[in-house]
Structure formats: C-alpha cells, structure tokens
Amino acid sequence: MRPMREPGGALAAARAPGIARPLVVDLDGTLIHSDLLWESIVLFLKQHLLRAWLLPFWLLAGKAGFKAKLAHAVTLDPAALPYDAAVLALLRAERARGRTLVLATGSQQRFAQQVADHLGLFDLVLSTGDGINLTSHDKARRLTGLYGAQGYDYLGNARADLPVWLDCAEALSVTHRPFRLADGRTTLHCGSVRAHPLPALFKALRPRQWLKNLLVFVPMLAGHALDLPAFTASLVAFLAFSLCASSAYLLNDALDAQDDRVHPTKHTRPIAAGALPLPLALGASPLLAGGALLLCASFDLLLLAAVGVYFASTLAYSLVLKRLLMVDIVALAILYSLRVLGGAAATGIAPSFWLLAFSFFVFLSLALLKRHSELVNLQQRGKDKTRGRGYTVEDRIPVAMMGVNSAFLSVLVFMLYFNSGNVLDLYRSPAWLAGILPLLVFWLGRLWVLSFRGQVNEDPVLYVSKDRTSLAVVACCLALALLATF
C-alpha cells in the first residue's frame, strides 16, 4: 500500500532552495466542491425558466460556446461557492512563501476570473474561452507551452486531468484514491477528504421531513376506519408523498444552493456544502417523482391525481411561488392540506368540511410561524432581508398577527365541529372532546410565544417532533379522542 503523505509534504520539492515551480490548480471539483458548469445551468433554470428551451440549441455551439452563452446569461456570486478549506489554506501558505499560483480550469473565462478576483491568490488565470474548452489534452498543451515539460506541479481531481498530471512534476489530487499515471507514478492526496456521495444523497432526501406525510393517515383516523385495507391504502399514500417530497427537496436545494451557502444553518445542506454533486441530485429528483407516480398509477387513479397535483404544486413552489410575498405562505398551507386529501383519495374516505377547514387554518398558522421565526432570527443577526424570499424583518409583526389569528380560527372551527352532527355519529362520549380545546389553545399559543423569543429555529413540524411539551399535548389529545370514541 502506498504510504500516506501530508498535503504539505507533496510540495516539499517546490519549496526547496533554487526550485520555484508554479503550482497549477484546477477549479471545478478541486478548489471548490462543485462544478461551475452545473452551477450556471441551475442558476439559468432558476432565473430564466421560460428560456430553458434554448439550452439544447446552445449545445450546438460546442462545449466552449455553451459555457460562454451561460456565462453571459447568469450572474455568479463567487463568495457563495463551496470552497475546499484545506486547498485554500494550502494556497495561502504557498502564496505567503512567494510561490507562483495558476488557476487553470475548464470553467468559462468570466467565471474563472471572478473566482480569482474574489480570492486574490492567483498570478495567472487560464480558462475556457475563444472557442477552446481548456480541459484534458488542451490544458496539458497550454501548460507545457508556458512552463515546459515537468515545469509545474498540478492539483486536480478527475480522470480528465491524466494528460496534465503526466506532463507535470508533482501530481496532486484531492481524491482519496490515487490515479495511476502512464509513467508509473501515482497522484498524491492533497486537500480535504471527499466522502462518498450516497450518504449525502440520503441526507438530502430529508427523511425527517417525511413526518409531515403522516397527515395522509388523518382521514382514516378521523373517519374511524381502523382496518387493514384503509391502513394499507394510507401507507401507499405515505410512500408516494415521501418520494415526491424528497424529489422536490432535491430540486429545491439545487436551485437554492447559492442562497443556502450564506445562510447560518442551511449552508450545511449536502448540495450547498458540495457533498452532493449537482448532476446526481438533478438526476435523482425525476427518478423519485417518477417512482411515486408509477406507484400511485398501479394502486389507484384518484391517488395518482392527488399526488400529481401535489408534485406540480411543489415544483411551482420551488421555481416561483416561494419568492412571492404571502403567496408562499398560502402555498405551504395548501401543500399540507393536499397530504390530507391524498390520504382521503387513497382510502376513499371523503373528508368532512370540518376537517378541511381545521387543517387549512392550523397549517396556515404553522406556515406563518415558520416565516415569522425566520424573520425574528434574521433580526437577531442584524440583517434586514433574507436571500431568495420576499420578506424583510419589518414584516414580522403583520406575519405574526395573521399567524395568531389563523391559530385561533382553527380552534374556533374545532369548537364548532364539537357541536356538529358529525360528532354524535362518530363518538359515543363526545364530551371528552371538549378537553382538546384548552390543549389546542395552550399548544398554539406556546409555539407563537416561543417564536417571538426566537426559540423556534427550524421548521415548526420538525420542532414539534422534538419538543417534549408538544408531544405530551398530542398524546393527551389522542387519549381524549379515544375516550370519546369508546
């Protein structure tokens, strides 16, 4: 087995007296945990969705021409890229020693120069431009023409770099497994260790968020259809909604990657951090959605329609609606309610007016709570506006007013339901349900007070799933419902 060498040891020859070979560094996948071509494609889809039909025609101009058109169509923020901290530390150390640093990349010239200007580390930038895609053999020829064979050290990351490594003096790679060169040498590891993307993919699916999809069991429980067929149908709906939700999360995180990277907590998301490659995320997203739709089509066409509407709504939310003032909040409330409707479609149990009204207002309150908590936390960090959203910190008061009102409207709907004919048909001892009213007031009121204190720091549903007080309230409500039933 080849002995491991520390990153600095790989450059010992270049630091020896009388030797001053330039250190040449690749950008995509090496200096950053991403690829600027895919970053620019995602930005283009986010900013110019209705012009997406142009992309196949731009490819006719060749890869270099395609990159050039994308570079002129989108604006890249070099500060919002997932840089490899270990590579940056190495470059700064070499720069301090007077080493010549060169950025040689297949990324488009405009983007490469923006990154170089932002970092202020490089003496020269070589990049794709003038119809030449600076990768592989083209990059090797360019560098050999400038510095001669074996006249530079090179840090890269992919099989396309093999010709460059073969012509360089010290072959460095950020990949954990070395590349073997035609002359018998192997690359030496440098930079941070790159983990396998599958764990990052699983994390990006956000399995914790599948808790929201338990709402598909509500029609079965509310209709007292506690039998195996209803449970099986609800379980199929749960799986379909979970697959669709994960598909939407992947797309949403890909589109929001630049915004997430400057967020205090979202910067750790796999796509934003660069742990999950954009091509893998964008490829997995339609596969998950297709699997969900096929599952529904094989089970029930009404469920297929419900999940199809839900998926279309999540796409609209990710692409457009989440950036529109108040529209995003109403859309979130509808997405919650669609899960209830999906459970009804799967089981064939028609939801009552009371269930739909209660669901909409309580979910509207939770959606407003989510935005209010974000704005409170934003104010505590001394900022005025969050990226990618249509709100400023001044909006937190009206958002809170609407949220508290929605919360108590849901309590009012439940109180009216308690006096309706549906209760007498479903419950033997409906008086027990009266105990749920003060619990609802306590629970919703407590959540909003905590939001004003800035203590609800994540999605309210996830917060509730970890909050012991909330879980105790839910358990008490279920116990009262059981007492009323039997």
C-alpha positions in Angstrom: 0.0 0.0 0.0 1.3 3.5 -0.9 2.2 5.4 2.3 0.0 8.4 3.1 1.7 11.8 2.8 0.6 15.0 4.3 -0.5 17.7 1.8 2.4 20.0 2.6 4.9 17.1 2.0 3.7 16.8 -1.6 5.1 20.3 -2.2 8.4 19.9 -0.4 10.3 19.9 -3.7 8.8 23.1 -4.8 9.9 24.8 -1.6 13.5 23.6 -1.8 16.2 26.2 -2.5 16.6 27.0 -6.1 13.3 25.4 -7.2 10.3 27.6 -7.9 7.9 25.6 -10.0 4.4 27.2 -10.3 1.6 25.4 -8.6 -1.3 25.0 -11.0 -4.8 24.3 -9.5 -8.0 23.2 -11.2 -11.2 24.9 -10.1 -14.2 22.5 -10.6 -14.1 19.7 -8.1 -10.7 20.8 -6.7 -10.7 24.4 -5.5 -14.5 24.1 -5.0 -16.7 21.2 -4.1 -18.8 21.7 -7.2 -18.8 22.3 -10.9 -19.4 25.8 -12.3 -21.0 24.4 -15.5 -23.7 22.8 -13.4 -23.9 25.8 -11.1 -24.6 28.0 -14.1 -27.1 25.6 -15.6 -29.1 25.6 -12.3 -28.8 29.4 -12.0 -30.1 29.7 -15.6 -33.1 27.5 -14.8 -33.8 29.4 -11.6 -33.6 32.9 -13.3 -34.8 32.2 -16.8 -37.0 29.1 -16.6 -39.1 30.1 -19.6 -35.9 30.2 -21.7 -34.9 26.7 -20.8 -35.7 25.5 -24.3 -32.6 27.4 -25.5 -30.2 25.1 -23.7 -30.2 22.2 -26.3 -29.6 24.7 -29.1 -26.7 26.3 -27.3 -25.1 22.9 -27.1 -24.8 23.0 -30.9 -22.1 25.7 -30.5 -19.9 23.2 -28.7 -19.0 22.9 -25.1 -16.9 26.1 -25.0 -19.7 28.0 -26.8 -22.3 26.5 -24.4 -20.3 27.7 -21.4 -19.9 31.2 -22.9 -23.6 31.6 -23.5 -24.4 30.5 -20.0 -21.8 32.9 -18.5 -23.4 35.8 -20.3 -26.9 34.7 -19.2 -26.4 34.3 -15.4 -24.6 36.2 -12.6 -22.4 34.1 -10.4 -21.6 35.0 -6.8 -18.0 33.8 -6.2 -18.5 34.4 -2.5 -21.3 31.8 -2.4 -19.3 28.8 -3.7 -18.3 25.7 -1.6 -14.5 26.2 -1.4 -12.3 23.4 -0.2 -10.9 24.9 3.0 -7.9 22.7 3.0 -6.9 23.6 -0.5 -7.4 27.3 0.3 -5.2 27.0 3.3 -2.5 25.4 1.2 -2.7 28.1 -1.5 -2.4 30.8 1.1 0.6 29.2 2.6 2.3 28.8 -0.8 1.4 32.3 -1.7 3.0 33.6 1.5 6.2 31.8 0.5 6.3 33.6 -2.8 5.1 30.6 -4.9 3.5 31.4 -8.3 -0.1 30.2 -8.3 -2.0 29.5 -11.5 -5.7 28.8 -11.8 -6.2 26.5 -14.9 -9.8 25.4 -15.4 -12.3 24.3 -17.9 -14.7 26.9 -16.5 -15.7 29.8 -18.6 -13.3 32.8 -18.6 -15.6 35.2 -16.9 -16.5 32.9 -14.0 -12.8 31.8 -13.5 -11.7 35.5 -13.3 -14.5 36.3 -10.9 -13.3 33.5 -8.6 -9.7 34.6 -8.9 -10.5 38.2 -8.2 -12.6 37.2 -5.1 -9.7 35.1 -3.7 -6.8 37.3 -4.6 -4.4 34.4 -4.7 -3.6 33.7 -8.3 -0.9 35.2 -10.5 -2.4 33.9 -13.7 -5.8 32.5 -14.8 -6.1 30.1 -17.7 -9.7 29.1 -18.7 -12.1 28.2 -21.4 -12.6 30.9 -24.0 -12.2 31.8 -27.6 -13.8 28.5 -28.7 -11.3 26.4 -26.7 -12.5 24.2 -23.8 -9.5 24.1 -21.6 -9.6 20.6 -20.3 -7.5 17.4 -20.6 -5.0 17.5 -23.5 -5.7 21.1 -24.3 -4.9 22.1 -20.8 -1.7 20.0 -20.8 -0.5 21.6 -24.0 -1.2 25.1 -22.8 0.7 24.5 -19.5 3.6 22.7 -21.2 3.9 25.6 -23.7 4.1 28.0 -20.8 6.3 26.1 -18.3 7.8 23.2 -20.3 7.5 19.5 -19.5 7.8 18.8 -15.8 8.0 22.5 -15.2 5.0 22.8 -12.9 3.0 21.0 -10.2 -0.6 20.3 -10.8 -3.5 19.8 -8.4 -6.6 18.2 -10.0 -9.5 15.8 -9.3 -10.6 13.8 -12.3 -9.6 11.3 -15.0 -9.7 14.1 -17.5 -6.6 15.5 -15.7 -4.4 12.5 -16.6 -2.6 14.2 -19.5 -1.9 17.2 -17.3 -0.5 15.1 -14.4 1.6 13.1 -16.9 3.3 16.3 -18.1 3.8 17.9 -14.6 6.5 17.4 -12.0 4.4 16.7 -8.8 1.0 15.1 -9.5 -1.5 16.1 -6.7 -5.2 15.0 -6.4 -8.0 15.9 -4.0 -9.4 12.4 -4.4 -8.7 9.9 -1.7 -7.9 7.1 -4.1 -4.8 7.9 -6.2 -4.7 7.9 -10.0 -2.0 5.8 -11.7 -0.2 7.6 -14.5 1.2 6.0 -17.7 4.8 6.6 -16.5 4.2 4.5 -13.3 3.7 7.4 -10.9 0.6 7.9 -8.8 -1.1 11.1 -7.6 -0.6 12.2 -4.1 -3.6 13.2 -1.9 -4.0 16.9 -1.2 -6.9 18.9 0.3 -9.9 17.7 2.3 -11.1 14.1 2.1 -14.0 13.7 -0.3 -16.7 11.4 1.1 -18.9 9.1 -0.9 -22.0 11.0 -2.2 -24.6 8.3 -1.3 -24.8 9.3 2.4 -25.1 12.9 1.3 -27.9 11.9 -1.1 -29.8 10.2 1.7 -29.4 13.2 3.9 -30.6 15.5 1.1 -33.8 13.4 0.8 -34.6 14.8 4.3 -36.2 11.6 5.7 -37.1 13.6 8.9 -39.5 15.7 6.8 -41.4 12.6 6.0 -43.1 13.1 9.3 -45.3 15.6 7.6 -46.6 12.9 5.3 -48.2 11.1 8.3 -51.0 13.5 7.6 -52.2 11.0 5.0 -53.4 8.8 7.9 -55.7 11.6 9.2 -58.8 10.7 7.0 -58.5 7.1 8.2 -58.3 8.1 11.8 -60.9 10.9 11.6 -63.3 8.5 9.8 -62.7 5.7 12.4 -61.8 3.3 9.5 -59.3 1.3 11.6 -58.9 -1.7 9.3 -56.2 -3.3 7.2 -57.4 -2.0 3.8 -57.6 1.6 5.0 -54.1 1.3 6.6 -52.6 -0.3 3.5 -54.0 2.5 1.3 -52.8 5.1 3.6 -49.3 3.5 3.7 -49.1 3.6 -0.1 -50.1 7.3 0.0 -47.4 7.9 2.7 -44.7 6.3 0.5 -45.8 8.2 -2.6 -45.9 11.5 -0.9 -42.5 10.8 0.7 -40.9 10.0 -2.6 -42.5 13.2 -4.2 -41.4 15.3 -1.2 -37.8 14.1 -1.5 -37.8 14.7 -5.2 -38.9 18.3 -4.5 -36.3 18.8 -1.8 -33.5 17.8 -4.1 -34.7 20.2 -6.8 -35.3 23.0 -4.2 -31.9 22.6 -2.6 -30.2 22.6 -6.0 -32.0 25.8 -7.0 -31.3 27.5 -3.6 -27.7 26.4 -3.3 -26.2 29.8 -3.6 -28.7 31.3 -1.1 -28.2 28.4 1.3 -24.4 28.9 1.4 -24.7 32.3 3.0 -27.4 31.1 5.5 -26.2 30.4 9.1 -27.7 26.8 9.2 -28.7 25.9 5.6 -25.1 26.1 4.4 -24.6 22.6 5.8 -27.1 21.1 3.4 -25.4 18.5 1.2 -25.8 20.3 -2.1 -24.9 23.7 -0.6 -21.8 22.2 1.1 -20.8 20.5 -2.1 -21.0 17.0 -0.6 -23.7 16.0 -3.1 -22.9 16.7 -6.8 -25.5 18.7 -8.6 -25.8 16.2 -11.5 -26.6 13.4 -9.0 -29.2 15.5 -7.3 -30.8 16.6 -10.5 -30.8 13.1 -11.8 -32.3 11.5 -8.7 -35.1 14.1 -8.4 -37.1 13.0 -11.5 -36.5 9.3 -10.7 -38.1 9.7 -7.3 -41.0 11.6 -8.7 -41.5 9.0 -11.5 -41.4 6.2 -8.9 -44.0 7.9 -6.8 -46.3 8.4 -9.8 -45.9 4.8 -11.0 -46.7 3.6 -7.5 -49.9 5.6 -7.5 -50.9 4.6 -11.0 -50.6 0.9 -10.1 -52.7 1.4 -7.0 -55.5 4.0 -7.6 -56.1 6.7 -10.2 -57.6 9.1 -7.7 -54.4 8.8 -5.6 -52.4 9.4 -8.8 -54.4 12.7 -9.4 -53.8 13.8 -5.8 -50.1 13.1 -5.8 -49.8 14.6 -9.3 -51.4 17.9 -8.1 -49.1 17.8 -5.0 -46.0 17.3 -7.1 -46.9 20.1 -9.6 -47.6 22.4 -6.6 -44.2 21.6 -5.1 -42.5 22.4 -8.4 -44.4 25.7 -8.7 -43.4 26.5 -5.1 -39.7 25.7 -5.7 -39.4 27.5 -9.0 -41.6 30.6 -8.4 -44.1 30.8 -5.5 -41.6 30.7 -2.6 -40.2 34.1 -3.7 -43.6 35.8 -3.7 -44.9 37.7 -0.7 -47.7 35.8 1.1 -48.2 33.5 -1.9 -45.5 31.2 -0.5 -47.3 31.0 2.9 -50.7 30.1 1.3 -48.9 27.6 -0.9 -47.3 25.9 2.1 -50.7 25.7 3.8 -52.2 24.1 0.7 -49.3 21.6 0.4 -50.0 20.5 4.0 -53.7 20.1 3.2 -53.0 18.2 0.0 -51.5 15.5 2.1 -54.8 15.1 4.0 -56.6 15.0 0.6 -54.1 12.4 -0.6 -55.0 10.1 2.3 -58.7 10.6 1.5 -58.1 9.8 -2.1 -56.2 6.6 -1.2 -58.8 5.3 1.3 -61.9 6.5 -0.5 -63.0 8.3 2.8 -64.4 11.7 1.9 -63.0 14.4 4.2 -65.6 16.4 6.1 -65.8 20.2 5.8 -64.7 20.5 9.4 -61.5 18.5 8.8 -60.6 20.5 5.7 -61.3 23.9 7.4 -59.4 23.0 10.6 -56.5 21.6 8.6 -56.2 24.7 6.4 -56.2 27.2 9.3 -53.8 25.3 11.5 -51.4 24.7 8.7 -51.7 28.3 7.6 -50.7 29.3 11.2 -47.7 26.9 11.1 -46.6 28.3 7.7 -46.8 31.8 9.1 -45.0 30.6 12.2 -42.1 29.4 10.0 -41.7 32.7 8.3 -42.1 34.7 11.5 -39.3 32.6 13.2 -37.0 33.2 10.2 -37.6 36.9 10.4 -37.0 37.0 14.1 -33.8 35.1 13.7 -32.8 37.4 10.9 -33.3 40.4 13.0 -31.2 38.9 15.8 -28.4 38.5 13.4 -28.6 42.2 12.5 -29.8 41.6 8.9 -32.8 43.2 7.1 -33.7 40.8 4.3 -33.1 37.1 3.6 -31.9 36.0 0.1 -34.5 34.3 -2.1 -37.6 35.4 -0.2 -40.0 38.4 -0.4 -39.8 39.5 3.2 -37.9 41.9 5.4 -37.7 42.0 9.2 -40.3 44.8 9.3 -42.9 42.2 8.1 -42.6 40.1 11.2 -45.4 41.9 13.1 -48.1 41.5 10.4 -47.0 37.9 9.7 -47.4 37.2 13.5 -50.8 38.9 13.6 -52.1 36.7 10.8 -50.5 33.6 12.3 -52.0 34.0 15.7 -55.4 34.8 14.2 -55.2 31.7 12.0 -54.3 29.6 15.0 -57.3 30.6 17.0 -59.6 30.3 13.9 -58.6 26.7 13.8 -59.6 26.4 17.5 -62.9 28.1 16.6 -63.5 25.6 13.8 -62.8 22.7 16.2 -65.3 24.2 18.7 -68.0 24.4 16.1 -67.2 20.8 15.0 -67.7 19.7 18.6 -71.3 20.9 18.4 -72.0 19.4 14.9 -74.0 16.4 14.0 -70.8 14.6 12.8 -69.6 14.2 16.4 -72.8 12.4 17.5 -72.4 9.9 14.6 -68.7 9.1 15.3 -68.3 9.3 19.0 -70.1 7.6 21.9 -69.0 10.0 24.6 -68.3 13.3 22.7 -68.0 15.3 25.9 -64.4 14.1 26.2 -63.5 16.1 23.1 -64.1 19.3 25.0 -60.8 18.7 26.8 -58.9 19.1 23.4 -59.9 22.8 23.2 -57.8 24.1 26.1 -54.9 21.9 24.9 -55.1 23.4 21.4 -55.1 27.0 22.8 -52.1 26.2 25.1 -50.1 24.4 22.3 -50.6 27.0 19.6 -50.2 29.9 22.0 -47.0 28.5 23.4 -45.5 28.0 19.9 -46.1 31.6 19.0 -44.7 32.9 22.2 -41.5 30.8 21.6 -41.4 32.1 18.1 -41.4 35.7 19.4 -38.5 34.7 21.6 -36.6 33.4 18.7 -36.6 29.8 20.0 -38.2 28.1 17.1 -35.2 27.7 14.9 -36.4 25.3 12.3 -39.5 24.0 10.5 -42.3 24.0 13.1 -43.3 20.4 12.3 -39.8 19.2 13.0 -39.6 21.4 16.1 -42.8 19.8 17.4 -41.4 16.3 16.7 -38.6 17.0 19.2 -40.4 19.2 21.7 -41.5 17.2 24.7 -44.3 19.5 25.7 -45.8 19.4 22.2 -45.5 15.6 22.1 -47.3 15.4 25.5 -50.1 17.6 24.2 -50.5 15.4 21.1 -50.6 12.3 23.4 -53.3 13.9 25.6 -55.4 14.8 22.6 -55.2 11.3 21.2 -56.2 9.9 24.6 -59.2 12.2 24.8 -60.2 11.2 21.3 -60.0 7.5 22.3 -62.1 8.1 25.4 -64.7 9.9 23.3 -64.8 7.0 20.8 -65.3 4.1 23.2 
